[in-house]
Amino acid sequence: MEDWYPEALAAIATRLGVAFTDLAPPRSRRLRTPSGPDIQALDWGGQGPSAVLLHGGALTARTWDYVALGLRADFRIVALDLRGHGASDWANDYSIESCATDVVSVLDGLAIERTHLAGMSLGGIVGCEVALRHPDRTASLTMVDVVSRPIFAATARMRGFISDFRGASTINEVVEMALAASPKSDPQRLQYRMRALLKRGSDGRLIWKNDRRRPTDFAAILRHLAGFEVRVHQMPAPFLLARGGDSLIVTEEAAHDFAARFPNGRWLNIPGAGHNVQEDNPRELANALRDFWGRRLRSMTFEDVEHCTAQDG
């Protein structure tokens, strides 16, 4: 992989407490969809049950690197670039339905009959659509820091940084811009993230890889999310909502209410994480996914688990 930085990945993963033994790069797979764009997949290998990871808006499959590194020993991990993102083709249609169709095409292309689905933000919406449309292909669904009615205003600063970006000469320059918008961010993780999100434009300056030809239709996405409220009660697959413990976008009340709509739903807080849970606290998210996929996760928040542990001790 051209943008594989194993030393940086290992240093960050170790600092964040992610245990791993295999630092080999994932295999890049480019898969055709019947009537849409080609989709890029990162196949981390593994001999266990399969799990497909879907990123949030304006991110790429690389946002899952820390989590995938920690899970690849036990699961067949595949992370996708959604259409219009990363190395996947651009398109004229970015509806949730079209993105969900792409995911199923990738499953077919990789000969994966049934899989665990985990998606953060936009990826969680796409994953939920796949699970509703294809229950026979879905072993479980995890939505990361997204509910049917998120606090959309809390994303304004993040959306503003992305939309106002007009290019830069170096990665370090972009990191400085990002820190000005979000001073509490980790510079090392920001630099790792930006290496995956940026490319050189025709003028030699760094620009976003994702399709920025027209504004994202956030109103349509929010309507689609709200529509899940009357659909998810039919979902047979086990459901987990992993909320960032410090999230400004998903409240605990909203997490509880949304998870309760599923026949087999539960939710938990991932401590020390904001919206980008998979980058903020990949160790706890990987542990939660491992337990959930292994049917060992209790239906309670991490705070409750810590309280029970203290009482048992």
N, C-alpha and C positions, 0 to 999 in steps of 0.2 A: 504493500500500500504506500502510495506516494506521501500521504500525510500521516504516517504512523510514527509516533514519537514515544517509543517504549520507555525511555528513561524518565521523561516527564510524567507519563501515565503511572509508572511504578512509584515514583516519588510522591505523587498526589494521593494515589490509592493507599499507600502505606501510611501516610500522614492522617488519612481519614479513617484508618482502621480496617480497611478492606483486606481480607485474607485471600491470597491467591498463590498458585504454584506455576501457572502457565502464562507466560507473557508473549506468546506467539501472536502475530496479528490475525484478525479474522479474515476469512476469505471473502473477497469482493465478488458478488454475484449480480449480474444484470439480467433481469427477467422481463420478458415481453408480456404485455397484457393484450387480450384479444382485440380491443378497439380503442385503446388508450395509450398512454406513454409507457416507455420502458422504466422499470423501477429498480433502483439500486438496493441491494440487500447486503448486509454484513453478517456472514455466517461464522459464528464463533465456535462451531463444532460442538462436541459433547455427545455422549451416548445415552443420556437420560431422556425423560419426556421433553417434548419440544415446547418452547416458549417464544412468542413473537413480541418484540418491544417496539412501541410507536412513540415518536417524539412529539413535542409541542410545536405550536406555530412559530415559524422563523428559525427553528432549531434543525438539527439533523440527527441521524442515527447515532452519531458520535457522542451525543449527550448521555448515552447509556453505557459508555465505555467502562466506567468504574463499577457499575452494577453487573454488567456482563462479565467482567473480569472475575468478580467474586462468585458468579453462579455457573460459569462454564464447566466446572468439574462435575456438576450434578445434573445439568440440563443441556439440551440442544438449544442454544440461544441464537436467535436471528433478530437483528435490528434493521428496520427499514428506513429509507428516505422516502417520505410521502411525496406524491407528485408535486412538482414545483419547488422542491426542497433538495438541498445537497446535490448529489450526482444524478438524481432522477430527472426525467424529462419534464419540461414545462408543458402546460396544457391550457385549454381555453375554459375548461370546466373544473372548478375546485369544490364542487359540492361534496358534502359528507358521504352521500351515496356513492359517488364516483371513487372517492378515496377508499371506501370499504370494498368496492369491487376490485380495486387494485390489490388489496391485502389478500383476498381470496385467490386471485390469479397467482400471487406469489406462493401461497400455500400449494396450489396445484403444481406450479413450476418446480417446487422443491420436494414434491411428493409427500407433503405433510397432510395427513388425513384429519388430525385433530390436535389442537394446540391450546396452551394457556395464552391468553392475550393480556398484555399490560400496556397501558398508554397514559402518557402525561398530558394534561390540558387538551389541546386539539387531538392528540393521539388517543386520549381516553374516549373522546366523542366518537372517533372513527372506530375504535375497538368495540364500543357499545353497539354501534350500528351493525358491525360484523356479527357480534354475538346474537343480536336479535334476529338477523336475517338467516344466520346459519348456525342454529343451536347444535346441530350434529357435528359441526367442525370445532366447537368451542368447549374446551375442558374447564375453563374458568375465565373470569374477567376481572381485571384490576384497573380501576381508574385512579390516577394519581393527581390529587389536588384539583379536581374539577367536579362540580355538581350541576344539577339541573338549573339552578339559579345562582350563579357566582356573583360576587361583587365586582362587576366589570370595571367600575371607576378605579379600582385599585390597580388595574393594569395600565393606567394612563401614562405613567412615567416610562415604563418599559416600552410601550407602543410608540411613544414620542421619540425615544432614543433611536429605535429602529427606523421609523419613517423619516426622521430629520437627518439621518446619516448621509453625507454627500461624498464619502470616500476619504481615504487616508493613504499615506505613503508607507507606513509600517504597522505591524501588529501592535507594537508598543504604543503607538499613537492612538490606536483604537481602544486599547486597554485604558489609557488615560481618559479618553472620552467616556467610556463606560463607568469608570470610577467616579467621574464628576457627576454622572447621573445617579449612581448607586454607590455611595462612599463606603458602605459596609461590605461590599463584595470582596472576594478573595482574589487578589491580582494573579496568583499562579493559576487558579482555575479559570479565570477570565482569559488568560493568554492561551491556555489549552483549548478552550471553547472557540475562541476567535479564529484559531488556525483552521478549524473545520468549517466555519461559517463564511469565510471570506475567500475571494479569488481576485486575480488581477484583471482589471477591465482593459478595454482597447487602448486607453491612455496610460496604462501602467499602474494606475492607482487601485487600491484595494476597494472592492465593492461586495455587497452581499451576494451569496450564491443563489438565494431563493428568488423566485419570480416576483419582481416588484413593478410589473407593467401597469397594474391597476390596484386600487385599494382593496384590502380584504373586506369581504362582506360580513362584518361582525354581527350585524342584525340578523342575518340568515342563520349564522352559527348559533346565536343565542336562542332563536326560535326553535332550532333543531334540538338543542339541549332541553328546553322547557317541554318539548314534545315527548321526551323520554318518560316523563312522569306518568303518562297513561299507557306506556308500552312495557316498561321493565317488569311489571308484575307477572308478565308471561315468560320471563327468562328462567329456564331451568338450571343454567350453570351457576355454580357458586360465585358470589360477587364480593369483592373487597374494595373499599374506598380507603386509599392511603393519603391522609391529609398532612400537609406540612404543618408541624406544630406551631410555627410562627407565621403561617399563611395569613395574608390580608385579603385573599380572594375567596377562601372557603372558611366559613365559621364552623365551630363545632356543632352548633344547632343545625345548620344546613347539612353537614355531613351525616348527622344522626337521622335527620328526616329523609334524606335521599336514600341512604342505605336501607332504611326500613321499608322502602317501596319494593325491594327485591324479595322474592320468595326465600332466598338463601343469602341474605346480605349482611355484611358487617363492616365496621369501619374502625380505623385507629389513627392516632397521631404519630407522626414520625418526628421525634424531638430534634430541635436545632436545625429545622429546615423551613425554608420559605416555599415559594411556588415551585422552584426547580429542585424538588425533593431528591431526584436521582443524582444530582450533583452536590447538593448541600449535605446530605447524610446518606450516602450510598450503602454504607455498612448496615444501618438499621433497615433501610428499604429492602436490601438483598436478603437480610435475615427474615423479614416479614414475608417476602415473596416465597422464600424457601419453605417456610412453615405453612403458608397458605396453600401452595401447590402440593405440599405433602400432607395436607389436611390436619395440621397440628396447631393451627392458629385459633386462639380463643376469641370470642366475639366481645372484645373490650378494647379500651384505649390503652396506650402504653402507660399512662398515668395510673390506671387501674392495676395493670400488671405489676408496676413498681410498688404500689400500695400493698397488693396481696403478698408479694415477695417479702416486703418488710415485716408484714404480720407473721408470715410463716417462719421467718428467721427468729 
